[in-house]
Structure formats: C-alpha cells, structure tokens
C-alpha cells in the first residue's frame, strides 16, 4: 500500500500523510467541497488513470469496456489499453451558437446501453482540454452514470486551476455519480513532472488504488508537493487561482486585439476558460492560390513560433472528411459508439495496426492502440476551420504573455509575406 505507514521510515510516512491532507484542503479551496479523500501517487496522470481502471476492474470484474468521450490526447486513451480494457469512443458534437464542440451525453448513454451496463467498467470524461473542445458536461454524465449504475471516472489533468472545471466536478458529485477524479501535480501546483492526485467523494476506490500499487515508491513527487503547499499556504494557493482567472480574461481580450489586426478571429468557445484558439484558415488561401493545397503549410506557424522560443501553441489542420479505405470504418459517419467500437475491434484484433500517421489532404489520421482517429488533434472527425491554440495556464505572467503576443504577431506577419510558401516553392524547384 503506497499510502501505508512504514515502520522503518517514520519521517517519510508522516510526510505522506501530511501531504495527503494538505492536497485534500487545496482541492476543497479550489472549489470541490464534496471531496472526502485523496491519495498522492508517484505517477503522472496517464499511469494514474491506468491504476484507477485496474482498481475498478478488481471491484467490477465483469466490466471490460470504457465508454470514453473523445479527447485527442494520447496518454488518457492509452491508459485504457494499458489496463487491458476496450475503449468505446463517443464522438463530440458541435455546440449551437458557438464554435465549440462538447459532450454527446445521449451518445454516452446509448453506448452503455448497447453493450450492457454490467459489461461497462466505467464512463471516462475529461475537464481540462485544448479549445475548441470544452470540458465534458460532467454534471449531466454523472446523472447518466447514476441512473445506469456505472462508475464514472474524470480526467481532471489541469482542471484544478480552473473554477469552471472544479464547479462541474462539484456539481457532478452532488447531482449524480463520480467515483474518482485525477489531477496532475505539475500542471496544477508547478512542481516537477511525475506526480498525480487521485481524489473521490468516497474512500473505497481511493483505498483500493493505493493498495494496488506494487512495492515502494519514490518520495520525490510527494516531497515536492509537500514543500510547495507549505510554501504557498491557503492564501497563496487561492491567490494563484484568482490571478490565473484574471490573466485568462485579460489574455483573451489582448489575443483578440492582436489577431483582429491580422484579419483573423478568436473562435467563440466561452466554456473553455484555459485554452483559446485562432481561426487561421484564411492564411492558407492567399489570392490566386489553391486554398486546399496550401493548408498543409499552415504548420509553418508552429515552427515559426518555436524558433522564437514559444513552445506551447500548436496548429491543427482540419478539412472535409476523406473517403475511408476499403475495409475501414468511415470517419464521416463517426459519432456513433457502435461504429467506433467496430473500428477498434477490427483494427486491434484483425489488422494488428501499430501507431502511425497518414497525411490525407491537409488532415491527419492517427492510429492509437488499434483505434483510428480522423483529423487527430481536433477532437472530432471534421471541423470547419484550421486553427492555432494557445493557453493561459497557472504560473503564466502578463509580461510572458505579452512577449508571446508580440512573437505571434511577428510570425503571422512573416507568413503573410510568404514565409513557408516560399520555402515550399524552393523545395519543388529543387526536386
């Protein structure tokens, strides 16, 4: 038991218990009052999710499926396969009146009912995510989980810093069923990578997870968090949360001002309070050029920012769905759990596909653990524009964000002047 007292290490055992209660208090101060217990584990978010699934498997041995609301982030999806379980991917759907995409609650219910609730290990949702995806509708899914008597696990990787995400979890705990939620220590508390906190409104599952951990563990992630929480104190922690919230509002306004000057726009995704995205499709359609062919070179913006020492933003290319190859499930009809389940089974059991990326007319198909995802990175098979994402996370300062905006403006100006496309012409001439 990774949380058990060790007679030969009294000091370490004491720090483990103190860190547990400090983390529990920090979670409550962040807005999740319903939390009753937690465990600080020496594993990052993805592996901690795997441990949660393995512990649930012991408590629910007949469960073999994880109904998963799609998010294009590899570690959370690979956690399912690492636990020896089968994913049922539920595609997202557009949210009316915005540019956002969000949870298909009816799709999740249908997926559970199709295979039978007794064979579903759990429903897995996500709070923190790259825009234009918004946090899953945790409160609504929690009600579905309670009505169908299916466990509900939440990937709250960096959601603890966002009041929107913590409010959703708090509401889910009170209105329906939430069995556990996992958050990263490095993303929320600015400590080195390698730790996570699994928390719950009840103690049985958390105790099972702690008892499942084999052998002893590194003290470093726990000690890092312990020192950080002692240094911050309650006022320091809540002050950081409030500062990030104010910075996010400021950053969105400044970002909109900068990109509007370049003839672009910030996508309307009001429910995502951490990540923002810019519609850059117009940059890929210069006058007199073939727009579709030029979309691939929008990725130059990412490399241009990287050379300016900006590593966070990413460019996501989207276009109309490509025709499916013979024998494969079509991405155009995705959104129905039965099709995704069929695709998963066909890829993993019959073809034995390994992870690969195939470029398709400005889109990307990526296969992870045998499951193909169209337009990977966009969280959905098709999206009406290509975009660039940027986030305002905990720890970012206004001078740093101002510097980013200046470098972004420079990269956009360079692209408008032909950077990237000029290189493309040289490459063609050389060949």
Buried (B, 14 or more C-beta within 10 A) or exposed (E): EBBEEEEEEEEBBEBBEBBBEBBBBBBBBBBBEBBEBBBBBBBBBBBBBBBBBBBBBEEBEEBBBBBBBBBBBBBBBBBBBBBEBBBBBBBBBBBEEBBBBBBBBEBBBBBBEBBEBEBBBBBBBBBBBBBBBBBBBBBBBBBBBBEBEBBBBBBBBBBBBBBBBBBBBBBBBEBBBBBBBBBBBBBBBBBEEBBBBBBBBBEEBBBBBBBBBEEEBEBEBBBBBBEBBEEBEEEEBBEBBEBBBEBBEBBBEBBBEBBEEBEBBBBEBEBBBBBBBBBBBBBBEBEEEEEEEBBBBBBBBBEBBEEBEBEEBBBBBBBEBBEBEEEBBBBBEBBBBEBBBEBBBBBBEEEEBEEEEEEBEBBBBBBBBBBBBBBBBBBBBBBEBBBBBBBBBBBBEBEEBEBBBEBBBEBBEBBEEEBBBEEBEEEEEEE
